[in-house]
Amino acid sequence: MDTFYRSLRSIPFRRGPKRWVGGIAGGISAKFGWDPTLVRIVVLIGFLLPGIGLFTYVVAWVLLPWQDNTIPLERVFPGTQRPL
């Protein structure tokens, strides 16, 4: 699992500091320099797509690291210690 978590941390994308729910839209807006409100509107419109929008958001919420490199999935399965 350490290799999996390390690969997730190597992705140059973090949940945004300007978060409302999970920080996914804030992370997208911070990464690309877009307005967070517009990204949130697009994400909400994506939820209207049958199954794809909500499923994708939940997967991103579980797998994407926070600003401090912690990963929510790692909290659920804490089998190993992550290096500092």
Secondary structure, DSSP 4 states (H G I P E B T S, - for coil): -HHHHHHHHHSS----SS-SSSSHHHHHHHHHT--HHHHHHHHHHHTTSTTHHHHHHHHHHHHS--TTS--HHHHHS--SPPP-
